[in-house]
Amino acid sequence: MAHKKGGGSSRNGRDSNAQRLGCKAFGGQVVTAGSILVRQRGTRFRPGLNVGIGSDDTLFAKIDGLVVYSTGRKGRRISIVAE
């Protein structure tokens, strides 16, 4: 009778898909209303002037204009300045 060891199973071999987070529009860039500025987990960046925040903490432009990054007491803010 042939003796063979049973083929062992591996507990590795899984990987999750990338979440594609990060800045999508940078300072000085011209954006249109509704454009996504930052995808983030938690509020690493806070919404400033003319910027809205989605339920998943995504920041988006409310108006057409220029992206401005600033740092204040409450952390980094992103605003949109009308051209």
N, CA, C and O atoms as a GROMACS GRO file, in nm:
protein
  332
    1MET      N    1   0.085  -0.119   0.000
    1MET     CA    2   0.000   0.000   0.000
    1MET      C    3   0.089   0.124   0.000
    1MET      O    4   0.179   0.136   0.082
    2ALA      N    5   0.063   0.214  -0.091
    2ALA     CA    6   0.144   0.336  -0.100
    2ALA      C    7   0.111   0.429   0.016
    2ALA      O    8  -0.005   0.448   0.052
    3HIS      N    9   0.216   0.485   0.072
    3HIS     CA   10   0.196   0.579   0.182
    3HIS      C   11   0.233   0.719   0.135
    3HIS      O   12   0.347   0.743   0.094
    4LYS      N   13   0.140   0.810   0.141
    4LYS     CA   14   0.167   0.950   0.106
    4LYS      C   15   0.115   1.037   0.218
    4LYS      O   16   0.009   1.013   0.274
    5LYS      N   17   0.193   1.138   0.248
    5LYS     CA   18   0.145   1.233   0.350
    5LYS      C   19   0.030   1.312   0.291
    5LYS      O   20   0.028   1.343   0.172
    6GLY      N   21  -0.065   1.345   0.374
    6GLY     CA   22  -0.177   1.426   0.326
    6GLY      C   23  -0.129   1.565   0.288
    6GLY      O   24  -0.044   1.622   0.356
    7GLY      N   25  -0.182   1.619   0.181
    7GLY     CA   26  -0.145   1.755   0.138
    7GLY      C   27  -0.194   1.856   0.240
    7GLY      O   28  -0.314   1.875   0.257
    8GLY      N   29  -0.101   1.920   0.308
    8GLY     CA   30  -0.137   2.014   0.414
    8GLY      C   31  -0.201   2.140   0.357
    8GLY      O   32  -0.172   2.181   0.245
    9SER      N   33  -0.288   2.199   0.435
    9SER     CA   34  -0.350   2.323   0.389
    9SER      C   35  -0.272   2.442   0.443
    9SER      O   36  -0.221   2.438   0.555
   10SER      N   37  -0.264   2.546   0.365
   10SER     CA   38  -0.195   2.668   0.408
   10SER      C   39  -0.296   2.767   0.462
   10SER      O   40  -0.406   2.782   0.409
   11ARG      N   41  -0.257   2.835   0.570
   11ARG     CA   42  -0.348   2.934   0.627
   11ARG      C   43  -0.319   3.074   0.573
   11ARG      O   44  -0.381   3.172   0.614
   12ASN      N   45  -0.224   3.083   0.482
   12ASN     CA   46  -0.192   3.212   0.422
   12ASN      C   47  -0.269   3.228   0.291
   12ASN      O   48  -0.364   3.154   0.264
   13GLY      N   49  -0.227   3.324   0.209
   13GLY     CA   50  -0.283   3.334   0.075
   13GLY      C   51  -0.404   3.422   0.060
   13GLY      O   52  -0.479   3.407  -0.037
   14ARG      N   53  -0.427   3.514   0.153
   14ARG     CA   54  -0.537   3.609   0.137
   14ARG      C   55  -0.478   3.750   0.134
   14ARG      O   56  -0.373   3.776   0.194
   15ASP      N   57  -0.545   3.838   0.066
   15ASP     CA   58  -0.504   3.979   0.067
   15ASP      C   59  -0.626   4.065   0.038
   15ASP      O   60  -0.713   4.027  -0.041
   16SER      N   61  -0.632   4.180   0.104
   16SER     CA   62  -0.746   4.269   0.082
   16SER      C   63  -0.712   4.370  -0.027
   16SER      O   64  -0.595   4.399  -0.053
   17ASN      N   65  -0.815   4.422  -0.090
   17ASN     CA   66  -0.796   4.522  -0.194
   17ASN      C   67  -0.758   4.656  -0.133
   17ASN      O   68  -0.802   4.690  -0.022
   18ALA      N   69  -0.676   4.732  -0.205
   18ALA     CA   70  -0.636   4.865  -0.158
   18ALA      C   71  -0.759   4.955  -0.150
   18ALA      O   72  -0.852   4.942  -0.229
   19GLN      N   73  -0.759   5.048  -0.054
   19GLN     CA   74  -0.876   5.134  -0.034
   19GLN      C   75  -0.870   5.264  -0.114
   19GLN      O   76  -0.968   5.338  -0.119
   20ARG      N   77  -0.758   5.291  -0.177
   20ARG     CA   78  -0.740   5.409  -0.263
   20ARG      C   79  -0.770   5.539  -0.189
   20ARG      O   80  -0.845   5.624  -0.236
   21LEU      N   81  -0.710   5.551  -0.071
   21LEU     CA   82  -0.728   5.671   0.010
   21LEU      C   83  -0.623   5.775  -0.028
   21LEU      O   84  -0.529   5.745  -0.100
   22GLY      N   85  -0.640   5.897   0.022
   22GLY     CA   86  -0.540   6.001   0.003
   22GLY      C   87  -0.594   6.124  -0.065
   22GLY      O   88  -0.714   6.134  -0.094
   23CYS      N   89  -0.503   6.219  -0.089
   23CYS     CA   90  -0.540   6.346  -0.152
   23CYS      C   91  -0.564   6.324  -0.301
   23CYS      O   92  -0.483   6.261  -0.369
   24LYS      N   93  -0.674   6.375  -0.350
   24LYS     CA   94  -0.706   6.364  -0.492
   24LYS      C   95  -0.690   6.498  -0.564
   24LYS      O   96  -0.682   6.502  -0.686
   25ALA      N   97  -0.684   6.607  -0.487
   25ALA     CA   98  -0.662   6.740  -0.545
   25ALA      C   99  -0.564   6.813  -0.454
   25ALA      O  100  -0.578   6.809  -0.332
   26PHE      N  101  -0.465   6.878  -0.512
   26PHE     CA  102  -0.359   6.941  -0.434
   26PHE      C  103  -0.371   7.093  -0.436
   26PHE      O  104  -0.448   7.149  -0.514
   27GLY      N  105  -0.296   7.158  -0.349
   27GLY     CA  106  -0.302   7.304  -0.335
   27GLY      C  107  -0.273   7.376  -0.466
   27GLY      O  108  -0.180   7.340  -0.538
   28GLY      N  109  -0.354   7.477  -0.496
   28GLY     CA  110  -0.336   7.554  -0.618
   28GLY      C  111  -0.406   7.494  -0.738
   28GLY      O  112  -0.408   7.554  -0.846
   29GLN      N  113  -0.464   7.378  -0.722
   29GLN     CA  114  -0.533   7.311  -0.832
   29GLN      C  115  -0.675   7.366  -0.846
   29GLN      O  116  -0.740   7.396  -0.747
   30VAL      N  117  -0.721   7.379  -0.971
   30VAL     CA  118  -0.857   7.425  -0.998
   30VAL      C  119  -0.949   7.304  -1.002
   30VAL      O  120  -0.922   7.207  -1.073
   31VAL      N  121  -1.060   7.310  -0.926
   31VAL     CA  122  -1.154   7.198  -0.922
   31VAL      C  123  -1.296   7.247  -0.952
   31VAL      O  124  -1.326   7.366  -0.939
   32THR      N  125  -1.382   7.155  -0.991
   32THR     CA  126  -1.522   7.187  -1.014
   32THR      C  127  -1.604   7.143  -0.893
   32THR      O  128  -1.558   7.061  -0.813
   33ALA      N  129  -1.724   7.197  -0.879
   33ALA     CA  130  -1.812   7.161  -0.768
   33ALA      C  131  -1.841   7.011  -0.772
   33ALA      O  132  -1.868   6.956  -0.878
   34GLY      N  133  -1.835   6.947  -0.657
   34GLY     CA  134  -1.859   6.804  -0.648
   34GLY      C  135  -1.734   6.719  -0.659
   34GLY      O  136  -1.739   6.598  -0.637
   35SER      N  137  -1.621   6.782  -0.692
   35SER     CA  138  -1.496   6.707  -0.703
   35SER      C  139  -1.451   6.655  -0.567
   35SER      O  140  -1.463   6.725  -0.466
   36ILE      N  141  -1.400   6.533  -0.564
   36ILE     CA  142  -1.346   6.477  -0.440
   36ILE      C  143  -1.207   6.535  -0.418
   36ILE      O  144  -1.122   6.532  -0.507
   37LEU      N  145  -1.185   6.587  -0.297
   37LEU     CA  146  -1.056   6.646  -0.262
   37LEU      C  147  -0.968   6.546  -0.187
   37LEU      O  148  -0.850   6.532  -0.217
   38VAL      N  149  -1.027   6.477  -0.089
   38VAL     CA  150  -0.952   6.380  -0.008
   38VAL      C  151  -1.043   6.263   0.028
   38VAL      O  152  -1.158   6.283   0.068
   39ARG      N  153  -0.991   6.143   0.014
   39ARG     CA  154  -1.057   6.024   0.070
   39ARG      C  155  -0.977   5.985   0.192
   39ARG      O  156  -0.855   5.970   0.184
   40GLN      N  157  -1.045   5.968   0.307
   40GLN     CA  158  -0.974   5.945   0.432
   40GLN      C  159  -1.056   5.858   0.527
   40GLN      O  160  -1.177   5.843   0.510
   41ARG      N  161  -0.989   5.803   0.625
   41ARG     CA  162  -1.055   5.732   0.735
   41ARG      C  163  -1.039   5.819   0.858
   41ARG      O  164  -0.928   5.840   0.906
   42GLY      N  165  -1.151   5.871   0.909
   42GLY     CA  166  -1.141   5.969   1.018
   42GLY      C  167  -1.111   6.105   0.957
   42GLY      O  168  -1.087   6.115   0.837
   43THR      N  169  -1.112   6.209   1.038
   43THR     CA  170  -1.091   6.344   0.985
   43THR      C  171  -0.946   6.386   1.000
   43THR      O  172  -0.912   6.468   1.086
   44ARG      N  173  -0.859   6.330   0.917
   44ARG     CA  174  -0.719   6.374   0.913
   44ARG      C  175  -0.715   6.518   0.860
   44ARG      O  176  -0.637   6.601   0.908
   45PHE      N  177  -0.799   6.546   0.760
   45PHE     CA  178  -0.818   6.681   0.708
   45PHE      C  179  -0.960   6.722   0.745
   45PHE      O  180  -1.052   6.641   0.740
   46ARG      N  181  -0.977   6.850   0.780
   46ARG     CA  182  -1.110   6.899   0.817
   46ARG      C  183  -1.162   6.990   0.706
   46ARG      O  184  -1.083   7.054   0.637
   47PRO      N  185  -1.294   6.996   0.688
   47PRO     CA  186  -1.348   7.082   0.582
   47PRO      C  187  -1.340   7.229   0.620
   47PRO      O  188  -1.375   7.267   0.731
   48GLY      N  189  -1.295   7.310   0.527
   48GLY     CA  190  -1.289   7.455   0.547
   48GLY      C  191  -1.401   7.522   0.469
   48GLY      O  192  -1.511   7.469   0.457
   49LEU      N  193  -1.370   7.640   0.415
   49LEU     CA  194  -1.466   7.718   0.339
   49LEU      C  195  -1.503   7.647   0.208
   49LEU      O  196  -1.415   7.603   0.134
   50ASN      N  197  -1.632   7.636   0.181
   50ASN     CA  198  -1.684   7.579   0.056
   50ASN      C  199  -1.646   7.433   0.034
   50ASN      O  200  -1.636   7.387  -0.079
   51VAL      N  201  -1.624   7.361   0.144
   51VAL     CA  202  -1.590   7.219   0.136
   51VAL      C  203  -1.689   7.141   0.223
   51VAL      O  204  -1.716   7.179   0.337
   52GLY      N  205  -1.743   7.033   0.168
   52GLY     CA  206  -1.836   6.948   0.243
   52GLY      C  207  -1.769   6.818   0.284
   52GLY      O  208  -1.662   6.783   0.234
   53ILE      N  209  -1.834   6.747   0.378
   53ILE     CA  210  -1.780   6.620   0.425
   53ILE      C  211  -1.887   6.512   0.411
   53ILE      O  212  -2.002   6.531   0.452
   54GLY      N  213  -1.849   6.398   0.353
   54GLY     CA  214  -1.942   6.288   0.333
   54GLY      C  215  -1.950   6.197   0.454
   54GLY      O  216  -1.876   6.216   0.552
   55SER      N  217  -2.039   6.100   0.449
   55SER     CA  218  -2.059   6.008   0.561
   55SER      C  219  -1.936   5.921   0.586
   55SER      O  220  -1.916   5.872   0.697
   56ASP      N  221  -1.853   5.901   0.483
   56ASP     CA  222  -1.730   5.823   0.500
   56ASP      C  223  -1.608   5.914   0.517
   56ASP      O  224  -1.495   5.872   0.494
   57ASP      N  225  -1.632   6.040   0.558
   57ASP     CA  226  -1.527   6.141   0.586
   57ASP      C  227  -1.457   6.192   0.460
   57ASP      O  228  -1.353   6.256   0.470
   58THR      N  229  -1.512   6.164   0.343
   58THR     CA  230  -1.456   6.217   0.218
   58THR      C  231  -1.486   6.367   0.209
   58THR      O  232  -1.598   6.410   0.235
   59LEU      N  233  -1.385   6.446   0.173
   59LEU     CA  234  -1.404   6.590   0.154
   59LEU      C  235  -1.428   6.618   0.007
   59LEU      O  236  -1.362   6.561  -0.080
   60PHE      N  237  -1.525   6.707  -0.022
   60PHE     CA  238  -1.557   6.739  -0.160
   60PHE      C  239  -1.580   6.889  -0.175
   60PHE      O  240  -1.616   6.957  -0.078
   61ALA      N  241  -1.561   6.940  -0.296
   61ALA     CA  242  -1.577   7.082  -0.325
   61ALA      C  243  -1.725   7.115  -0.342
   61ALA      O  244  -1.798   7.043  -0.410
   62LYS      N  245  -1.769   7.226  -0.281
   62LYS     CA  246  -1.908   7.271  -0.297
   62LYS      C  247  -1.922   7.369  -0.412
   62LYS      O  248  -2.030   7.385  -0.467
   63ILE      N  249  -1.812   7.436  -0.448
   63ILE     CA  250  -1.814   7.533  -0.558
   63ILE      C  251  -1.693   7.509  -0.648
   63ILE      O  252  -1.599   7.439  -0.611
   64ASP      N  253  -1.696   7.569  -0.767
   64ASP     CA  254  -1.578   7.570  -0.854
   64ASP      C  255  -1.476   7.666  -0.794
   64ASP      O  256  -1.514   7.771  -0.742
   65GLY      N  257  -1.350   7.632  -0.802
   65GLY     CA  258  -1.248   7.725  -0.751
   65GLY      C  259  -1.113   7.659  -0.730
   65GLY      O  260  -1.084   7.552  -0.784
   66LEU      N  261  -1.031   7.728  -0.651
   66LEU     CA  262  -0.892   7.691  -0.626
   66LEU      C  263  -0.879   7.621  -0.491
   66LEU      O  264  -0.937   7.667  -0.392
   67VAL      N  265  -0.805   7.512  -0.486
   67VAL     CA  266  -0.786   7.438  -0.360
   67VAL      C  267  -0.678   7.506  -0.276
   67VAL      O  268  -0.570   7.540  -0.325
   68VAL      N  269  -0.709   7.527  -0.146
   68VAL     CA  270  -0.613   7.589  -0.054
   68VAL      C  271  -0.603   7.501   0.071
   68VAL      O  272  -0.702   7.475   0.138
   69TYR      N  273  -0.480   7.457   0.101
   69TYR     CA  274  -0.454   7.381   0.223
   69TYR      C  275  -0.400   7.477   0.329
   69TYR      O  276  -0.318   7.563   0.297
   70SER      N  277  -0.446   7.463   0.454
   70SER     CA  278  -0.395   7.548   0.562
   70SER      C  279  -0.388   7.467   0.691
   70SER      O  280  -0.459   7.368   0.707
   71THR      N  281  -0.302   7.512   0.782
   71THR     CA  282  -0.287   7.445   0.911
   71THR      C  283  -0.321   7.544   1.021
   71THR      O  284  -0.266   7.654   1.025
   72GLY      N  285  -0.411   7.505   1.108
   72GLY     CA  286  -0.452   7.592   1.218
   72GLY      C  287  -0.447   7.518   1.351
   72GLY      O  288  -0.384   7.413   1.362
   73ARG      N  289  -0.515   7.573   1.450
   73ARG     CA  290  -0.516   7.511   1.583
   73ARG      C  291  -0.585   7.375   1.582
   73ARG      O  292  -0.547   7.285   1.656
   74LYS      N  293  -0.685   7.362   1.497
   74LYS     CA  294  -0.762   7.237   1.494
   74LYS      C  295  -0.714   7.141   1.385
   74LYS      O  296  -0.788   7.052   1.345
   75GLY      N  297  -0.593   7.158   1.339
   75GLY     CA  298  -0.537   7.066   1.240
   75GLY      C  299  -0.542   7.122   1.099
   75GLY      O  300  -0.562   7.242   1.078
   76ARG      N  301  -0.524   7.033   1.002
   76ARG     CA  302  -0.518   7.074   0.862
   76ARG      C  303  -0.658   7.093   0.805
   76ARG      O  304  -0.747   7.010   0.826
   77ARG      N  305  -0.676   7.204   0.734
   77ARG     CA  306  -0.806   7.237   0.674
   77ARG      C  307  -0.789   7.250   0.523
   77ARG      O  308  -0.682   7.288   0.473
   78ILE      N  309  -0.895   7.217   0.452
   78ILE     CA  310  -0.896   7.235   0.307
   78ILE      C  311  -1.012   7.327   0.273
   78ILE      O  312  -1.126   7.303   0.314
   79SER      N  313  -0.983   7.432   0.198
   79SER     CA  314  -1.085   7.528   0.157
   79SER      C  315  -1.083   7.542   0.005
   79SER      O  316  -0.986   7.504  -0.061
   80ILE      N  317  -1.192   7.597  -0.048
   80ILE     CA  318  -1.199   7.629  -0.190
   80ILE      C  319  -1.223   7.778  -0.202
   80ILE      O  320  -1.318   7.832  -0.146
   81VAL      N  321  -1.135   7.845  -0.275
   81VAL     CA  322  -1.147   7.989  -0.298
   81VAL      C  323  -1.198   8.010  -0.440
   81VAL      O  324  -1.139   7.958  -0.536
   82ALA      N  325  -1.306   8.086  -0.454
   82ALA     CA  326  -1.362   8.113  -0.588
   82ALA      C  327  -1.261   8.193  -0.668
   82ALA      O  328  -1.195   8.283  -0.616
   83GLU      N  329  -1.250   8.160  -0.796
   83GLU     CA  330  -1.155   8.231  -0.882
   83GLU      C  331  -1.207   8.367  -0.923
   83GLU      O  332  -1.140   8.439  -0.996
   0.00000   0.00000   0.00000
